[in-house]
Amino acid sequence: MFLIHVKARNETPLRERDSCIEVFTMGKQGSPRSARPILQNTNSLFRTKDYHIRSSSDSLGASTDPSIGRRILGGDNYWNSKVVLLHGLKDNSGKFTPCKGVYVGKKHTWFGRNVKPIAFILVLMASLFLLDSLMVSIFGSINLQGSSPTIPSDAHEDDNVVSIHEERPTVQMYGRLLKLASMVLAEEFKQDSLNFWNEPYHQASKWKPCADKKYRTTPGKPDKSNGYIMVSANGGLNQQRVAICNAVAVASLLNATLVLPKFLYSNVWKDPSQFGDIYQEDYFMRILKDDIDIVKELPPHLKPLDIEAMGTLITDADIVKEAKPDDYITSVLPLLLQNRVVHFLGFGNRLGFDPLPPHLQRLRCKCNFHALKFVLKIQKVGSLLIKRIKKYYAAPRQLDKQLLGDFAPGISPKQHNIASGPSRYLALHLRFEEDMVAYSLCDFGGGDYEKKELEAYRDVHFPLLIERLKNSKPVSPVELRKLGRCPLTPEEAALVLAALGFKPETFIYLAGSHIYGGSSRMQPFTSLYPNLVTKETLLTSSELAPFKNFSSQLAALDFIACATSDVFAMTDSGSQLSSLVSGFRTYYGDGHAPTLRPNKKRLAAILSENRTIGWNTFEDRVRKMIEEGQRVQLRGSGRSIYRQPRCPECMCRS
């Protein structure tokens, strides 16, 4: 019987466990299954990939099923096999034949003589069964807990997909510097040599918004329109914002009427939002009414036209990136005059910043900083978001009024003070999403597992990059980091903030989500700065519900939280969100809205000495780097007017 017990324990449960693991790892149907290692090796099977599921409740419901441990270990089959075995013996003993009758009689005589040993053996076997069942239950629970996926606090809820990340070992690239930072931040009475909560240069306050002023030299609207311009903008919230204001400038350039822009649906953003879902349509049209004509849709006699067949559908392939005004006059204006309508499809960065007539630059600024106001729904929840972070307010700033309208927080009662909650916060746009990390080709210290995972991601999502790499000389990850082409990790961002003197109790709003690596990457950051919040942690599920599946509207909440923060820190100056937010803070901040812009190339050089550099030296070099990025400078030629509005076309110097 003991041999039969071993066979039932090692065969049937293994087959049952194989089928269960195959479901969790999404194995291909019909694929051959080789023998798998038993219990202690099953965790490795669960560390293969992050899964995206449509409903978090479904997933969690499955994982908390009380019978799942038995299914994984084959517990049900294990006990069933014992029942079948015992029943079989009982059935066989009940089949009498003449021959068996004689045998049974002898068996009873033998049984009477050996009743005590038999009872002892049965008790021993029962004890073994009980112990075996207990061990199955214990190890099944351990295995389930160790391999079950967890949902990070920064899970991305765009398009109703919850990211589930496996727990991975904490990744640290600069362990020595982290320890030094932790010790320095623990010094309660350490005085800051510089205060990065304020703008370091007083000249910043001398620049005032004035893009909405009327100038005698500004040409008015033409008496007769040359036709209609339609725009279907691609990308997310910030790319679409740039496209809208570029379209306003092009409409003015070509003496055309602008049809209220549409937004293309993208499989990446998966957001069906249109202009009126994000921005106030009537307000937009009213602010720009003296500059261009804007209508909500084409007139009836033009709607039936097949624009593509007419040859007036203009894609991004038909017009160069950063195109000059002459490009539009020579290639687009003739089509507009001939067909009375042209349609720009995509329109991503299709208008350069220089050379451009001053009145068109001013019109761009007027569009971006004055005409585009978020709808009341976004303003209301955006204001609620700020109130959840800050418990104490001074008088509303011009920046708050522009972004939040009538929902801008008022002055807090006198009894509210810093003791009741934070009176200021820092917003951080941490660009460390999987797509950006994979595309960079950099090494982030995650070992072979990370390397293979990012290679697999590139194979699926960046086929053009893979082809380009085949035909070019490879650049090593070390060299890429030296050149400043690697996204800053959460660990590096935390070290920069520590070097600038921000205290551990600082409240930090994290914009965006989908941090690659989840908690394994964020742990070094939160070990220094535990007061980390996001829109998902500050707002209730019912408050976020109207924005579910609308990634651009969620991004608008991040825009508000970053633009109205006391300090805004970016990790990638090339990001559209970072560029637009920093421009807004420059335009409306009145010299009291500091922005921190690390120079990735210089920071890489500093961090390359992480094994030997002293903390004081590290502090000094990081602070000088940030200070240089805060200098008050006029917009340079070719630079984005949305990011650097300090120029005569946008702002006036008092």
N, C-alpha and C positions, 0 to 999 in steps of 0.2 A: 504493500500500500504506500509506503514512503516513496518508492520510485515513481509510482503513479502520481503522487502529490507533486513531485519536482517537475515532472513533465507538464502538468497542468499549469504550474506557476510560471514556467519559463517560455512556454510556447504561445498559448492563447492570449495572455496579457500583452506580449510583445507585439503580436499582430494588431491587437486593438489599439495599443499605444501608437504604433506606426500610422494607422489611419487617422487618429486624432491629430498628431503632429503635422500630418500632411495637409490637413485643413487649415491649421494656423499658419503654415508657411506658404500657403497658396501654391502647392506643388502642381505640376501639370498633370492632367488626367492621362492615364495610360502610360506614364513614365515608369520604367522599371525601378523597383525599390530594393536597395541593397540592405543588408543587415545593419541596423542602427545601434549605437551604443546605448546602454540602459541609463537609468535615471540621472546619474550625475553629469552626463554629457548633453542632456536635452537643452540646457540653457543656451548652448552655442547655436542651436538651430533657430532660436528666437532673436538673435542679434543680427539678422541679415538685412533688415530694411525697415524704414518707417512706413506705416500704413496710413492711408487716407480713407476715411469711411464717411458715409453720408449722414449717419446718425450716431452721435456719441452714446446715446442711451441704449441703442441696440447692442453696441459693442460691449459696454460695461455690463449690460444685463447678461450677456453670454458669459463673461468672465467671472461673474459672481454666482453662477449656477452652482449650488452646493454639491451637485453630483459630478461636476466636471473633473474633480481630482480623481474620482473612481474611474471615470472614463479614460483619463490619460493613462492611468496605471493598469487599466484592464481589471479593475476591482470587481465589477459585476460578473464578468466572464469567469474570474477566479472562483468566486463563491458558487456560481452556477455549475462550474465543472465538478465541484465537490458534491453538490446535490445530485447531479446526474450519475456520478459514480456510485454513491450510496444507494440511490434508487435502483440502479442496475444490479447491485449485489443482492438487494432485497428481492427483486423480481426473480433473479436466478435461483435463489434459495427457495422460492415458493413453487418452483416447477418440480413436481414429484413424478418419478417413474419407479417401477419396481426396483430397479437397480439402485436408484438414489435413496429409496426408503431404507435399505440396509445401511447405506453409507451415513445417512442422517442419524440412525440409531447409534452408530459408533461415535459420530461426532458429538452427540449429547453426552456420552460417557466421558469422552476426552474433555469436554467443556466443564463438566462438574469438577474434574480434578484440577483444572487450570483457571478457575474463575478469578482468583486474585491477580495472577500475572496479566490476564486479559484486561481486567479493570484498570490496573496500573498503566498498561500501554494506552488504553483509551483516554485516560485522564491526561497522560503525557502528550498524546496527539492533540487533544483539545487545547491544551496549554500552548502547544506550538502554533496551532491555527490562530488562537487569540493574539499571540505575540506577533505573528506574521501580519495579521490584519492591522494591528496597531502601528507597525512599522510602515506598512503601505499608506495608512492615513497620514502619518507624520511626514514622510518624505514626499507624498503627493502634495500636501499643503505647502511645504518648503519650495517644491519645484514650481507650483503655481504662482506663489508670491514672487519668486525670483525671476520668472519669465514673463509675467504679465505686463503689457504695455501701460505706460502712464501718460496722462495728458498734462503737458506743461502749462504754467499759468499764462504763457504768452502765445497760446494756441491761436492760429490764424483762422478766423471765422468768416473770411470772405467766401462767397459762393457756397455757404453752408457745409464746408468741409472742415472737419476737425483733424488737426495733425496729431498723430500719436507717435511719440518718440520712445525708443528703447532707452532704458537707463544705461549709460556708458560711464566708464571711469572718467573722473575729472581730468581735463586736459590743461596743463600748465606749461607755458613756454618760458616763463620768467619767475620761477619760484623764489629765487633769492630776492628780487626786487619787491615781490609781493610781501614777503616777510618784513622787509625794511619799511615798506609803506604802512603795513599794519602797525608796526611799533611806533612810527612817527605820528600816525593818526590817533593813536591811543594817548598821546601827550595832550592832556586836557587844556593846558594853559599855553600851548604853543601859539605864538603870535604870527600872523601872516605878514610877510613883507610886502605883498601886493594883494589887492582886493579885486578879484575877478568877478565879483557881483556887479561891478560898475564899469562903465566905459572908461578906459584909461586916458583918452584924449578929449579935451574940452572942445576941440574944433568940431567934433561930431554934432554938437548941439546947435551949431550955427547954420546947419542945412535944414531947410523947411520944405514940406510938400507944396508944390505949386503946379502940378501937371494939369490941374483943372482950371487954371487961370486962362482968361481970354486975352489974346494978343492981337494987335492991329495987323501984324504981318501974317497971321494965320488965315489961309484961304478958307472960305466958307464952303457950304455944299454947292455943287453945280446946279444950274437951273434945270438941266435935263440929265437923267441917268442913262448910262451906256448899256445897262442891262442888269442882270441879277447874278450874284455870286452865291453859290451853295458850297458849303464845307461839311464834310463828314470826317471828323477828327478821330484819330486812333489813339491808343495808349490809355493811361490812367488819368486820374484827376489832374495832375500837374502838367503832363504833356498836352492834355486837352485845353488847359488854361492858356498855355503859350500859343497853341494853334488858334484859339479864339481871337486873341489880341493881334496876332499876325494877320488874321483874316480881316480884322477891322482896318488895319493899315493898308492892306492890298486893295480893299474896297474903296478906300479914299484915294489911293494912287490911281486906280482905273476909273474913277468917277462912277462907281457902280453901287447898286443897292444890295445890301447884305441880307440874305435870308438867315434867320436865326440858326446858328450852327447845330448840326446833329452829331451824336457820338456813335461811333461804330461799336458793335458788340464784338468783344474779343474772347477767344477761348482761354486766354491767359487771365484776364481780369474777370470775365464772366459776370459782367454788370450791365443790366439793361437800362440803367439810368440815362435820361436825356437832360438837356440844358435846364429845363424848368424843374427838374427834380433836385438840382444842386444850386442853381443861381436864380435870383429874382429876375424874371424876364422883363417885366414892365419897367423896373428900375434901371436895368441895363439899357433899354431902348431910350428911356428918358434922359439919362446922363449923356448919351452920345448923340442926341437928336440934332444938335447944332453942327455936328461934324459929318455924319453920314446918315443915309436913310436905312432903316432896318425894318424888315417885315417878318412876320412869323412863318409865312409860307409863300410859295410861288403863287402868282395870280392864276385864276382858273384857265386862261387860254394857253398857259405854258406848261401846265401840269401833265397833259397827255404826251408831251414830246419825249421821244426816245433819245436821251442825251448821249448815251454811248454810241448809238448808230450815227448821230450827228457829228461825232468826233470832238465833242466838247467836255468829255470826261477826262480830267487831268489827274493822273496818279503821281505818286512820288518818283516813279521812274521817268516821268515826262519832264520834270523840272529839277534842276540841281539843288543839292542841299545848300543852305545859306545863300539862296539866289539873290541877285541884285535887282533893284527896280527896273533896270533896262531889260532884264530877262522877262519880266512880266509884260512890259510894254511891247516888246517885239514878238513874243510867242503867245501870250494870253489875250491881250487886247484885241487883235484881229478876230479871234474866235468869238469873243464877247460881242463885238460890233456886228458880226455876221449872224449869230444865232440868238442873241439877246440873253443867253444864259450859259454859264460854265459851272462845272461841278468839280471841286477839289476833293479827291478821295485820299484820305490819310493825312496829308498836309503836316507831316512831322518835320519841324525845323526847316521850313522851305522859304524863309525870308531872313537874310543876313542882317547884321546890326550896323554895319558900315560898308560903304557909304549909304546914307539914307537922309533925306531932307529933314531938317529939325522938326517941322510940323508933324511929320509921320512918326518920328521918335516920341514926340510929346503925346501923340494920340495913342501909341502903344502903352505909355505909362498911365495915361488917363483910363484906359480900358482895364489894365491890370490892378491898379491901386484904388480906383474910384468906382468903376462901373460894375465890376463883378462882386456882388454881395451874395452871401449864402442865404438860402431860403430860411424862413423862420424856424422850421423844424430843426435844422442843423444848428442855427444860432442858439436855440433854447437848450438843446442837449449839450452843446459846446460850453455854454455858460455853466450848466450843472456840473460838467466835468471839471472846470476850473474851481468851482466852489468846493468840490470834494477834495481837492488838493490843498488849496489855500483857505485858511480859516480867518484870515485878517486882511482887509483891503484898505488901501488909501483911495483917493479920488480916482475915478476911471480915467484911463489915459486915452489919447486919441486912437491909439492902436486897438484898445479894447472896444471902443465905440464903433470903429470901422468893421471889425470882424464879428462883433456880437450884437450890434444895433441896440435896441431897447433892452436887451437881456444882459447888457454889461453890468457886472456886479457893482453895487453902490458902496459907499463908505461904511465900514463895519461899525457897530456901536462901540462906545468907549470901553465897555466892560470886556469886549473881545480883545485879547492881546496875544502875544506870541505863545504864552503858556497854554492857550486853548488849542493850539495847532500851528503848523508852519505858516509863516507870513510870506514866504517866497519859495520858489522851487526852480530846479534846473530841468530843462527838457533835452533829451538826448535822442538824436536820430542815428541809430546803430545799424549801419548797412552790413549785415552779416547773414544774408539769406543764402540758401543753398545754391540758387542759380548764379549769384554773384561770386560766391566762393569757388564754385566749379569753373566758371568762365575765367577766373583770374589765373589759373594754372599754378597757384602758389601752394606752398606747404605750410600747414598750420599745426604741426606737431601731433597729429592724431594717429600716426603710424600707418602700417600697411592697410588696416581696415578702412581708414578714412580715404587713403589714396585710391583704393579699388572702388569704393563707393562713389567718389567724385568722378572717376574715369567712366563708370557706368552711367552716371547722370549726363556727362558730356556726350556720350555715344547716342543717347536718346534725344536730348534736347538741343544739342549744338553740332549737328552734322557738318555745317559749313565751317565751323571752327576746326573740326577734326580734319577736314580736307585741306584747309589752309596749313595746318601744322605738318601735314605730310609733305608739303612742297616748300617748307621754309626751314631755316636753321633753328633748332630748338634753343630756347633761352632757359637756363636753369632757374629753379624756384628761388635760389639764393640771390641770383642776379635780379630777378623780378622784384624781390623785396628791397634790394638796394636802390632800384629805380623808383621806388614809391608806388608800385602798381598793385600792391596787395591790400585788400580790405583790412581795416583795423579789427582785431578780435575784441570781444568784450573785455578780456584781460588787459589788453593794451589801452583801451579806453579808460578803464578804472585807474591804471597807473598814471595816465595823463591828468585825470581829475585829482588824484592824490597829490601829484607834484604841484598842482596849482593851489593846493591848500583847502580844497573842499572837504568839510568834515564828514565823518561817518553818518551823522544824523541828517545829512542833506536829503531832502525829498527829491527824487529823480523820476521824471515821467519818461517812459520809454516809448518812443513812436515806432510804428510798424510792428511787425511780428515775424514769426517763422525764423527765429534765430537758429542757425544751423548748429546741430549738436545739442540743442535744448539745455537742460540743467547742467550737463557736463561742461558746457562752454560758459554758462552764466555763473557757475559757482565761484570762480575767482573774483568776479565783479561783485556779487552779492555778499561775499565775505568781507569786502571793504565798505560797501554801500548797501545795507539791507533794506532801506526804505525806497524800494523800487516799485513803481505803480504803472499800470497801463489802463487804457480805456475799458478793457475787459474786467479789470479788478475794481475799478472805481464805479462803474455803472452796473446796475442790476440787469438781469436777463430781460426783464420786461422793458427797461429803458433802451436796451440795445436792439430789441426785437424789430422796430421799424427800419433798422439799417441792415438787417440780416440779408445776405445775398446781394448787397449793394456796396461793393468794395470802394468805389469812388466816394460815396457818402461817408463811409467809415474813415477814409483817408482825409476827408474834410475835417473830421473831429481831431485827427492828429495835427492837421495844419493849424487849427485854432489853438490847441494846447501848446504847440511849439512856438508859434508866433507871439503869443501873449505871455510866455514864460519870462521869468526874471533874467535867466541866462539860457541861451540856446547853444548846445554843443553838437557839432556834426562830426562824423568820421569819414565822410566822403564828399568833398566839395563839388564833385561832378553830378551829384544827385539832384534831380529836378526839385524834389521837395525841399532839400536843404537850400538850394539856390533861391527858390521863391520865398521861403520863410525868411532867410537872411535879408533879402531885398525888402520885404515888408517891414522888417524890424529897423532897417536903415531909413526907410521912407517915413515911417510913422513913429519911430522910437524916440525922437527928440533928443538923441544922444544919451539915452538911458536904457538901451536895450542891447547889452553886449552879446556878441556872437563869438564862439570859440572855434577856430579853424586849424586843426593840426596839419602841418606839412608832412605828408606821409614819407617823403624821401628823407627829410631831416630826422624825423622820428625813428625811422629804420636805422639810421646811422647811430643815433643815441642808444637804441635798444640793442644794437649789435655788441655793445660793451657791457651787457647786463651782468656778466660774471665778475666784473671787476669794478665797475663804476660805483662811486660813493653816492649816497642819497642826496647830499647837498649839491653835488655836481649835477646829478640827474635833475633835481628841481630847477636849478639855474638854467640849464640848457632848454628844458621844456618850457619854462616861463618866457624865455627870450623868443622861442619859436612862436608861441601864442601871441605875444605882444606885437611881434612884427605883422602878424595876420590881422591885427586890430587897428593898424594905422589908418588914418583918414586919408583916402585917396580918391581922386576923380576917376570916373570910368575910363578905362583904356580903350583904344581903338579895337573894334571887333568884339569887345566884351559884352556880355548880356546886360541889357538895360533893366531886365527884370531882377537880376541879382545885384547889380551895382548901379542904383539909380542916382548916385551923386554926380549929376551933370546938369548943365543949364537947361536941357530939354525936359528934365523931370523935376528938379529941385532948385530952390532959390537959396542963395547964401545971404544971410542977414548981416 
